Amino acid sequence: MRASYRRAVEWIALNDNSGNGDNQKEIESYVTTLLVADLFDKQESVVAKNIVAVRNKHNILVGETDTEN
């Protein structure tokens, strides 16, 4: 598999779920976001925006807990 920006963003969106997860400012500070921004010469805000878009596309709400058992 070849590394690509799209795959990196998708991996973060699907696997890196620390904190709230949908707050773009918070996502900008993820180490994984910073790494992808650096490797692919993108602004952190652009990477974070793309991560949020992938999460929205997949209806991923990170940081929510299921309180019903």
Contacts in CASP RR format, 6 or more apart in sequence:
PFRMAT RR
TARGET T0000
AUTHOR 0000-0000-0000
METHOD contacts of the structure
MODEL  1
MRASYRRAVEWIALNDNSGNGDNQKEIESYVTTLLVADLFDKQESVVAKN
IVAVRNKHNILVGETDTEN
1 7 0 8 1.000
5 36 0 8 1.000
5 40 0 8 1.000
5 42 0 8 1.000
8 36 0 8 1.000
8 39 0 8 1.000
8 40 0 8 1.000
9 36 0 8 1.000
9 47 0 8 1.000
9 50 0 8 1.000
9 51 0 8 1.000
9 54 0 8 1.000
10 54 0 8 1.000
11 32 0 8 1.000
12 30 0 8 1.000
12 32 0 8 1.000
12 33 0 8 1.000
12 36 0 8 1.000
12 47 0 8 1.000
12 51 0 8 1.000
13 51 0 8 1.000
13 52 0 8 1.000
13 54 0 8 1.000
13 55 0 8 1.000
13 58 0 8 1.000
13 60 0 8 1.000
14 54 0 8 1.000
14 58 0 8 1.000
14 60 0 8 1.000
16 30 0 8 1.000
16 32 0 8 1.000
16 33 0 8 1.000
17 62 0 8 1.000
17 63 0 8 1.000
18 30 0 8 1.000
19 26 0 8 1.000
19 62 0 8 1.000
19 63 0 8 1.000
20 26 0 8 1.000
20 62 0 8 1.000
20 63 0 8 1.000
21 27 0 8 1.000
21 55 0 8 1.000
21 62 0 8 1.000
21 63 0 8 1.000
22 52 0 8 1.000
22 55 0 8 1.000
22 61 0 8 1.000
22 62 0 8 1.000
24 45 0 8 1.000
24 48 0 8 1.000
24 49 0 8 1.000
24 52 0 8 1.000
25 48 0 8 1.000
27 33 0 8 1.000
27 48 0 8 1.000
27 51 0 8 1.000
27 52 0 8 1.000
28 44 0 8 1.000
28 45 0 8 1.000
28 47 0 8 1.000
28 48 0 8 1.000
29 44 0 8 1.000
30 48 0 8 1.000
33 44 0 8 1.000
33 47 0 8 1.000
33 48 0 8 1.000
33 51 0 8 1.000
34 44 0 8 1.000
36 42 0 8 1.000
36 47 0 8 1.000
37 43 0 8 1.000
37 44 0 8 1.000
37 46 0 8 1.000
37 47 0 8 1.000
40 47 0 8 1.000
54 60 0 8 1.000
55 61 0 8 1.000
55 62 0 8 1.000
END
